[in-house]
Amino acid sequence: MRLIFILIFGLLSFCLLTIVLLLIYRAYMQKKVLRSSRITASPNGCSMIEKISIGGIEQSILIQAGDKDKPILLVLHGGPGMPFPGVSCRAVENISQVTTSKLVRNFKLIYWDQRGTGKSFSNKINNDSMNIGQYISDANELVDRLRERFNTDKIYLAGISWGSVIGMNMVRQFPNKFYAYFGIAQIINWAESDQLSYPWALEHAKSTNNKKAEQELMKVGLPPYEDSYDDWKVLRKWLMKFGGYTYKDDLIKPPSPISTIQHLLFSPDYTIRDIINTFKGLPLAFCYEMISDFSEIHHIEIPVYFFHGKHDKVCNITLMESFFNKLSAPLGKHLIWLDNSAHFFYVDDAKKVEKIIVESIKDIR
C-alpha cells in the first residue's frame, strides 16, 4: 500500500513539475514575442490589441505597423473558427499562407478574431447568429470603424480560405470602401469543393491500401454533412494526412500545422482560457449554414488578386479557374498559381504573395 502511495505521489509530483516548467517556458516565449513586436513597431509604429463591440459582441483586433501613417490592410482569417492569422499572431512572421515582415512595414496590418473565435468567443453568442450574413455584417462594421478612426475612405482587404468567403462578399457589396482585394486560397463554393475532394481522398485511401481511411470515409459518405461536425472532421483529417492541405516532395518542406498551435500557446495576448475557447468555439463556428449559402459572384468593381496552390485539394483548383475565367473585373484581375503549395503555402510561395501585395500598392492607389 505504501509503495502504491509513493508511486502515485511521484507521478503527481512529476506532472506538477512538468506543468510548472511548461508555464515558465510559455512566459519566456511570451516575453520574447513582446520584445519582437516592440522592435517592429518603432519608432513611428504600433503593436496593440483592442477589444471593440461589433454586432453586439465584444471582439478583439490586433494592429501592427512599422509606420502608422501607412494604408490599412485588414486580413480575414480562415476556419471558420481557426484564428490564423489572428490576434494570437502578434509579431509572427510565417502563418500558413502569409509572411508578414514586409506587410508590417508597408501597411497598418490588422488581424481580427472573428465572432465565436479565439479572443472573440463568448458563451453569450446566439447560435442563430452564426451565419454568413452576420459575419459579413460584422466585417462591414469593423471596416467602417477603421475608416472612421484612421480618417480614410478606403482600405485594402485580404481573405484567407474561409475569410475569403467574407472578403469576396464584402468587395461585391461595398466596393467603394476598398482599394483592392487579395483572395488567398480563395473558396468559390465550399459544399461543391467538399464533394470534389471526397472522391480524391477515397481513391487515395484505396490506392495506398489504407483500410482505416477507406472505412472511415465510406462510413461518413459523400458530403454535404448537414447535421454532423464530426463527419466533416473525418474528411478533413484524411485530406490533411493525404497532402490535400500541404504539398511536399524531395525539395519542398511544407508548413507544419503544429506551428499554429504554438502561436496560441506562446501568444502574450492569449490567456489559457482564450486557448481553450479557441477549441471550444470550433463546433459553434462551423455549421452547415456557414458553408452552404454561397451565391455566385460574377462582377467585382475593384482590382482583385487571387493566390492559389496548384496542389490544393481543399479549395478545388478547377472551381477556382472556372470562376476566374468568368469573373468580370474591369479594373484588373490576377490569378497567381503557386507551384509548390497546396492549401497551406510553402514559405517561399508565401513570401511571393507578400511581395505581390506590397508591390500592388504602386499600381492601385
C-alpha positions in Angstrom: 0.0 0.0 0.0 2.8 2.3 0.9 4.6 1.6 -2.4 1.4 2.5 -4.3 1.1 5.8 -2.4 4.8 6.6 -3.2 4.2 5.8 -6.9 1.1 8.0 -7.0 2.8 10.8 -5.2 5.8 10.6 -7.5 3.6 10.6 -10.6 1.7 13.7 -9.3 4.9 15.5 -8.5 6.3 14.8 -11.9 3.1 16.1 -13.6 3.1 19.2 -11.4 6.8 19.9 -12.2 6.1 19.4 -15.9 3.2 21.9 -15.8 5.3 24.4 -13.9 8.2 24.1 -16.4 5.9 24.5 -19.4 4.3 27.6 -17.8 7.8 29.1 -17.2 8.8 28.3 -20.8 5.5 29.8 -22.0 6.2 33.0 -20.1 9.7 33.2 -21.6 8.3 32.8 -25.1 5.6 35.4 -24.5 8.2 38.0 -23.4 10.2 37.2 -26.5 7.2 37.9 -28.7 6.5 41.1 -27.0 10.2 42.3 -27.4 10.0 41.4 -31.1 6.7 43.3 -31.5 8.2 46.5 -29.9 11.1 46.4 -32.3 8.8 46.0 -35.3 6.6 48.9 -34.2 9.3 51.5 -33.5 9.7 54.4 -33.9 6.5 55.6 -35.6 4.6 52.4 -35.5 2.3 50.5 -33.2 1.6 47.0 -31.9 -1.5 46.7 -29.9 -4.6 44.6 -29.0 -8.0 46.2 -28.7 -11.5 45.0 -27.7 -14.4 46.6 -29.5 -18.1 45.9 -29.7 -19.1 44.5 -33.1 -22.6 43.2 -33.8 -23.4 43.4 -30.1 -20.5 41.1 -29.2 -17.1 42.1 -27.8 -14.5 41.2 -30.3 -10.7 41.6 -30.5 -8.3 43.0 -33.1 -4.6 43.3 -33.4 -3.0 46.4 -35.1 0.7 46.1 -36.2 2.6 48.7 -38.1 6.1 49.8 -38.6 4.7 53.2 -39.7 1.2 54.1 -38.5 0.8 56.5 -41.5 0.7 53.6 -44.0 -2.6 52.4 -45.5 -4.7 49.8 -43.8 -4.7 46.1 -44.7 -7.4 44.1 -43.0 -6.8 40.3 -43.1 -9.7 37.9 -42.6 -8.6 34.6 -41.1 -9.6 31.1 -42.0 -11.7 28.4 -40.4 -14.4 29.2 -39.6 -13.2 29.2 -36.0 -9.4 29.0 -36.7 -7.8 32.4 -35.9 -4.7 32.2 -38.1 -3.7 34.8 -38.7 -5.5 36.4 -35.8 -4.8 38.2 -32.5 -2.5 35.4 -31.4 -0.2 36.2 -34.3 1.4 39.3 -33.0 5.0 39.6 -34.4 4.7 36.2 -36.0 6.4 36.0 -39.4 5.1 32.8 -41.1 1.5 31.9 -40.7 0.4 29.0 -43.0 -0.4 31.2 -46.1 1.3 34.6 -45.3 4.5 36.1 -44.2 4.3 39.5 -42.5 7.6 41.4 -42.1 7.1 43.4 -45.4 3.4 43.8 -44.8 4.0 45.4 -41.4 6.5 47.8 -42.9 4.1 48.8 -45.7 0.6 48.7 -44.1 -1.2 49.1 -40.8 -1.7 45.3 -40.7 -4.9 44.4 -38.9 -5.9 40.9 -37.7 -9.3 40.2 -36.2 -10.6 37.2 -34.2 -14.0 36.7 -35.8 -17.2 36.1 -33.9 -17.0 33.0 -31.8 -13.3 32.6 -32.4 -10.3 32.9 -30.0 -10.5 36.1 -28.0 -13.8 36.9 -29.7 -15.5 33.8 -28.2 -18.4 34.3 -25.8 -20.9 32.0 -24.2 -23.5 34.7 -24.9 -23.3 34.3 -28.7 -26.6 33.1 -30.1 -26.2 30.1 -32.4 -28.6 31.7 -34.8 -26.1 34.5 -35.4 -23.5 32.1 -36.8 -24.2 32.6 -40.4 -22.5 34.2 -43.4 -24.8 37.2 -43.3 -23.8 38.0 -39.7 -20.1 37.6 -40.4 -20.4 40.0 -43.4 -22.2 42.5 -41.2 -19.5 42.2 -38.5 -16.8 42.7 -41.1 -18.5 45.7 -42.6 -19.0 47.3 -39.2 -15.3 46.7 -38.4 -14.3 48.3 -41.8 -16.4 51.4 -41.1 -14.8 51.7 -37.6 -11.3 51.5 -39.1 -12.1 54.0 -41.9 -13.5 56.5 -39.4 -10.8 56.0 -36.8 -7.9 56.4 -39.3 -9.7 59.0 -41.4 -9.5 57.2 -44.7 -12.1 56.4 -47.3 -10.7 53.1 -48.4 -8.7 50.2 -47.1 -7.1 47.1 -48.6 -8.7 43.8 -47.8 -7.4 40.2 -47.8 -9.3 37.0 -47.2 -7.7 33.7 -46.4 -9.6 30.4 -47.0 -12.9 30.8 -45.0 -12.0 34.5 -44.7 -12.1 34.8 -48.5 -15.8 33.9 -48.4 -16.4 37.0 -46.2 -13.9 39.0 -48.3 -15.5 38.4 -51.7 -18.9 39.3 -50.4 -17.6 42.5 -48.9 -16.0 43.8 -52.0 -19.0 42.8 -54.1 -21.4 44.7 -51.8 -19.3 47.6 -50.7 -16.6 48.2 -53.4 -16.3 51.9 -52.6 -14.7 51.0 -49.3 -11.7 49.2 -50.7 -8.6 49.9 -52.9 -8.2 46.2 -53.8 -8.9 42.7 -52.7 -6.5 39.7 -52.2 -8.1 36.3 -52.2 -5.6 33.8 -50.6 -6.7 30.1 -51.1 -10.0 31.5 -52.2 -13.1 29.5 -51.6 -15.5 29.5 -54.5 -18.2 27.0 -53.3 -17.4 25.2 -50.2 -20.0 22.4 -50.4 -19.0 21.7 -54.0 -15.3 21.6 -53.2 -16.0 19.1 -50.4 -17.9 16.9 -52.9 -14.9 17.0 -55.2 -12.3 16.4 -52.5 -14.1 13.4 -51.1 -13.6 11.0 -54.1 -10.0 12.1 -54.3 -9.4 11.2 -50.6 -11.3 7.9 -51.0 -9.3 7.0 -54.1 -6.1 7.9 -52.4 -7.1 5.6 -49.4 -7.8 2.7 -51.8 -4.6 3.2 -53.9 -2.4 3.2 -50.8 -4.3 0.3 -49.2 -5.2 2.4 -46.2 -8.1 0.4 -44.9 -8.8 2.6 -41.9 -9.1 5.7 -44.0 -11.3 3.8 -46.5 -13.6 2.5 -43.8 -14.0 5.9 -42.1 -14.6 7.8 -45.4 -17.1 5.2 -46.6 -18.9 5.5 -43.3 -19.4 9.2 -43.5 -20.2 9.1 -47.2 -20.3 11.9 -49.7 -20.7 15.5 -48.4 -22.6 17.7 -47.5 -22.8 16.8 -43.8 -25.8 18.8 -42.8 -26.0 17.7 -39.1 -22.6 16.4 -38.2 -19.4 18.4 -37.4 -17.8 15.0 -36.6 -18.4 13.7 -40.2 -16.8 16.8 -41.6 -13.8 16.3 -39.3 -13.3 12.8 -40.7 -13.0 14.2 -44.3 -10.7 17.0 -43.2 -8.5 14.6 -41.2 -7.8 12.4 -44.2 -7.3 15.4 -46.5 -4.7 16.6 -44.1 -2.9 13.2 -43.9 -3.0 12.6 -47.6 -1.5 16.0 -48.5 -4.6 17.9 -49.6 -3.6 20.7 -47.3 0.2 20.6 -47.6 2.4 19.7 -50.6 5.8 18.2 -50.2 8.4 16.4 -52.3 12.2 15.8 -52.0 12.9 19.5 -52.1 9.8 21.2 -50.7 9.3 21.3 -47.0 5.6 22.1 -46.2 4.5 24.3 -43.3 3.7 22.4 -40.1 0.1 22.7 -38.9 1.5 22.3 -35.4 3.0 25.8 -35.7 -0.4 27.3 -35.5 -0.9 25.7 -32.1 2.4 27.2 -31.0 1.1 30.6 -31.9 -1.8 30.1 -29.5 0.4 28.7 -26.7 3.1 31.4 -26.9 0.9 34.4 -27.6 1.4 37.1 -25.0 -2.2 38.2 -25.7 -3.9 34.8 -25.2 -4.7 33.5 -21.8 -5.2 29.8 -21.1 -8.9 30.5 -21.2 -8.6 32.1 -24.7 -6.7 28.9 -25.9 -9.5 26.7 -24.5 -12.2 29.0 -26.0 -10.5 28.7 -29.4 -11.2 24.9 -29.5 -14.5 25.3 -27.7 -15.7 27.7 -30.4 -14.9 25.4 -33.3 -18.2 23.5 -33.3 -20.0 26.8 -32.8 -18.3 28.5 -35.8 -18.5 25.6 -38.1 -22.1 24.7 -39.0 -23.8 23.8 -42.2 -25.4 27.2 -42.5 -21.8 28.7 -42.7 -20.8 26.7 -45.7 -24.0 26.1 -47.7 -25.1 29.7 -48.5 -22.9 30.6 -51.5 -24.2 33.0 -54.1 -22.2 33.2 -57.3 -20.2 36.3 -57.9 -19.7 37.4 -61.5 -18.6 41.0 -61.2 -16.2 43.0 -59.0 -15.6 46.7 -59.4 -12.1 46.9 -57.8 -8.7 45.3 -58.6 -8.6 41.7 -57.4 -5.7 39.3 -56.9 -6.1 35.5 -56.2 -3.3 33.3 -54.9 -3.9 29.6 -55.2 -1.8 26.5 -54.5 -1.7 24.2 -57.5 -1.9 21.1 -55.3 -4.9 22.3 -53.2 -7.5 19.6 -52.7 -9.5 21.6 -50.1 -10.4 24.6 -52.4 -10.7 22.9 -55.7 -8.4 24.4 -58.4 -10.9 23.6 -61.2 -13.6 25.6 -59.5 -11.1 28.5 -59.0 -10.0 28.5 -62.6 -13.6 28.4 -63.9 -14.7 31.2 -61.6 -11.7 33.4 -62.5 -12.3 33.0 -66.3 -15.9 34.0 -65.9 -15.3 36.9 -63.5 -15.7 40.4 -64.8 -13.3 42.9 -63.1 -12.8 46.0 -65.3 -10.1 47.4 -63.0 -8.0 44.3 -63.2 -8.0 40.6 -62.2 -4.9 38.5 -61.5 -4.6 34.7 -60.7 -1.2 33.7 -59.3 -0.6 30.0 -59.2 1.8 28.7 -56.5 3.6 25.7 -57.9 4.9 24.3 -54.6 1.9 24.8 -52.4 -1.5 23.2 -51.6 -4.0 24.9 -49.3 -1.2 25.9 -46.9 1.6 27.7 -48.6 5.3 26.7 -48.8 7.2 29.6 -47.2 8.8 30.8 -50.4 5.3 30.9 -52.0 4.0 32.8 -49.0 6.8 35.4 -49.5 5.9 35.7 -53.1 2.3 36.5 -52.0 3.6 39.1 -49.6 5.8 40.7 -52.3 3.0 41.0 -54.8 0.6 42.5 -52.2 3.2 45.1 -51.3 4.1 45.9 -55.0 0.4 46.3 -55.9 0.2 49.5 -53.9 2.1 51.3 -56.6 -0.4 50.4 -59.3 -3.7 50.8 -57.3 -3.6 53.9 -55.2 
